[in-house]
Amino acid sequence: MTEKIAILIDSCSDAPQYLQDKEYVKTMPMQLHWDGEVLRDRVDITPDEFYDRMKHSSTIPTTSSPQSGDIIEKFEELKKEGFTHVIAICISSGLSATFSQVSSLAVDEKNIDVKVINTKNIGIGSGLFAVYADDLIQQKLPFKTIVNLVNASVSSSKIFFYIPTLKYLAAGGRIGKVANILGSALNIKPIISCNEQGIYYSIAKARGEKKAIEKLLALVAKTVDGHKHVRLAVAEGDNKELLKSTCEQLKKLYPNQQIYTGNISPALGVHTGPGLIGVAVHIAKEVI
């Protein structure tokens, strides 16, 4: 039987827009609960609208996983469109119930084979797994091979976030293993990553934004070092100026490397606040 493969992404896997626009890529929206409203991430509220509203709101919204009905609806759409196989890309199971939720619903699906990837990453770090899966689909590799290759890249791929303040992580209870850095008076800025369990932790800290970005780029270089099959991406949360300057620095360091760009989803921005920059490094272990 000919395999017709689709990609399903949760909205906190901040895949580049070109990928989200493809007809065989579907997105499951997370939910924001804000002053009595339930808003579907990137559907009912865009990143720009989210940050604008945050500036004028006295409350911080909460978030939840996609509704089961929305996930099942995506499965049904794909089946109607003739897809036989689905690779579902989910943010870390250590940070969200989405992976478990999609896995549970996938078991009951008939006439479509769904494999769910726990990226142990978040944001653009998770989104690059969708980029990788798409590249493999374009090479017309078998579904089983694609799933194995994507899973094999989890342990070597990383996300690094520069976050101006830990206020929002703390408010949302997502601070995990991040050190309780309260040095705002000293201008201490944390760099956060995900550990082997896919849980936030503070990997470095620096005094001031400039030094923080320098340390972040050093972490990127250490992750990239010695690897040939690398994907890089930068995403911003209401900080387009820093996105531009970070991309410029990366292009100088890696002149032959494509740098994917994007923005942070509202459902992720709830927990990180404005000003964030994330740099993702995806390492493919196999020659492709």
N, C-alpha and C positions, 0 to 999 in steps of 0.2 A: 504493500500500500504506500502510495506517495505521502510523504509527510508535509503538512502545511503548518508551519510553526509561527506562533504569535508570542508577544511579550506582554506581560501584565506587571504594572509597576504601582506601588503605593505612592501617594502624593508627596511623602516626605523623602522619597528617593528622588532627589532633585535632578532628574535626567535633563540633559540639554534639550532645548526647545525643538531642534530639528528632529530629534528622536520621538518626542511626544506627538509630533505632527504626522508620523507615519501611520498608514491605515491599519497595520497589524500590531500596533502598540496601543494598549489601553491603560488608563490610569484609574486606580481605586482611590477616591478622595477620603482623606482623614476628615474628622469633624472638629469644629471649634464651637464652644459653648460660651456665648458672650451676651451678658445682660438679657437673658431670656431667649436669645436667638440661637438656632443651630445652623451653622454655616458650613457648607462643604468646601474643603480646602481646594483652592485654585479654581473652583467652579462658581461659588457664590461670593467669593472674596479673593482678589488678586493680591500678590505681595505688596504692590504699591498702595492699594487701598488699605491693606492691613496696617502698614506702618503709619500711614496718615491718621487712621483711626486711633492707633495706640497713643499718638502724640496728644490727642484730645480726650482720652478716656481715663477715668479714675480707677478702672478695674482692669485686671489682667485675666484674659479668657482662659478656660481650661480646654483640653483636647481629649479626643477619644479615637479609637480605631475606626476604620470604615464600617458602615452598617453591613450586616451579613447580606441584606437584600441587594445592596450596591455591588457586592462581590459576585453574588450569584448572577446578577444582571449582566455583568461583564462576561462571565462564562457563557451565558446564553447568547450574547451578541456574537462572540467568537465562533460558537458552534453554528449559528445561522449563516455566518460568513464563510463557513467551510473549513475552519481551522481544526486540525486533528490533535495538535500538541501545543502546550503553553508552558513557557518558562515564567514563573512569577518571582519578581525581584522584590524582596522586603527588607526594610531596615532591621537593625539588630533586634533579635528576640529579647535581649537584655534591656532594651529601652522601650519596647512596645509589644503589645499582644497581637499585633497584626500577623506576624509569621505563623503563630499557632492558630489563629482564626482562619487564615487562608488555607493552611494545611488541613485543618479539620473539614472545611467545606469541600476541598478538592477530593477528599476520599469518596464522597458521595456522587461525584460527577460521572455521568455516563457519556460515552462516545467522544470523550476528549481526555487526553493524558496530560495531567498537570503536575509539574515538578516545582516545588517552592524552594527558593534559595534564601537562606539566612545569611545575609552579607556580613553580619557583625560590624556593620558600618552604619552611617546615617548621612542624610543630605546628599550632596554631590558625591560623597564617598560611596554610597550605595548606588547612586545613579550611574556611576562608571561601570558597574557590573552589567547594567542594561546595555550600555554602549558596547561592551565586550560581547555580550550575547548576540547583539545585532550584527556585529562584524562577523561572528561565526556563522550566523544564519545566511549572511550574504555569500559566504564561501560554500554554502550548500552542504555543510557537514551534517551527519546524522544527529537526530535529537539527543540520543543517549550520549554521544560524544560531546555535544555542546554542554549538556548539563554537567558532565564530569569535569570538563575544562573550567567552567564557571565556578564550580564548587572548589576546584583545586587552587583557585586564585584568592580564596577568602583569607587564608592565613598570612599572605604576603602583601595585602593591600591595606592602605591606611588613609585616614582622614585626620587633618590637623585644623583646629579652629582657633582663631584669635577672637576672644570675646572681651569687649571693653569692661564688662561688669558681670559678676556672678549672681546679681540680684534676681534675674528671671529664672535661672536654673534652680536657685534656692526656693523661690516662691512656688515653682511647679513641682517641687519634690524630686527633681531629676538630677540632683547634684552628684548622686552615686559616690564614687570613690574620689571625686575632686576634692583636693585639699581646701579647707575653709579659709581662703585667702581674703582677708579683710583689710588689705593694705591700700585702700583707696587714697588715703592721705599721702601715702608714699608712691602713688601712681604705679602700683604693681599690677601687671597685666598677665593673666593666665593664658597658656596654650593648652587646649584640651584635645584629647584623642579618645579612641575606644580601645580597651584592652582585649586580651584574647577571648574573653567572655562577651565582648561587645558592649561593655559598660563604660560610661564616661570616667576618665581619670585625668588628673593634671599632669601632663608630661613635661612641662617646663613653665617658667615664669620669667618675666623681665620687667625692668622699670621703664615704662613708657611704650608707646605704640611702635615707634621705629625699631627699638631693640627687640620687641616682641616679634615683629615681622621678620627680622634678621634671624632670630632663633627658629621661627617656623620654617623659613626657607632652608636652614641648615638641617632640620629634621627631614624635610623633603629630599634634600640631597643625599642624606644617609640612607633613606629608604630606596631611592632610585639606584644608588651606587652598585655597579656590576651587573645590572639587569638590562636586557636588550628590548624586551617587549613591554613597554611602559605606556600608560595613558595618564595624562595630567589634566586636572580641571580646577577652576577657581569659581567659587560662588559667593555672592554678597547678600547681606541683609541690610538694606537701606544704607549702603556705603559704596556707591558706584565709583567714587574717586579712588578709594583704596583698592577696589577691584582692578581699576585701570593700571595703577602703579604696580600692583603685585604681578599682574600679567606681564607688564613690561620687564620686570626683574626676571621672571621665569623665562621669558623669551631670550633674554641675554644669556642666561645659564644653559638653556636648552634650545638653541636656534633652529634645530631641525625637528623639533617636537611640536605637534599640534596641541594647543591649549584650549580645552573646552571651557566654556563659561556659562553661568546661569545665575539664578537668584534662589534665595532660601524660601521655602514654602511657608505660608502663614502658620501652619500647624507646628513647624519647627521654630519659627521666629518667636512664638509664644514663650518658648523655653530659653531662648538665647538673647532676646531683646535686639534693639537696633545696633548697627555698627559692626556686625560680625563679618569676618572673612574666613572662608574655609578653603583649604587646598587639599585636593585628593590625589592620591597616587595609587593607580591600579597596576599590579604586576601580574602578567600572564606567565605561567610557568612553562608552558609548552610553546614550541615554535609554531606560529600560525601564518 
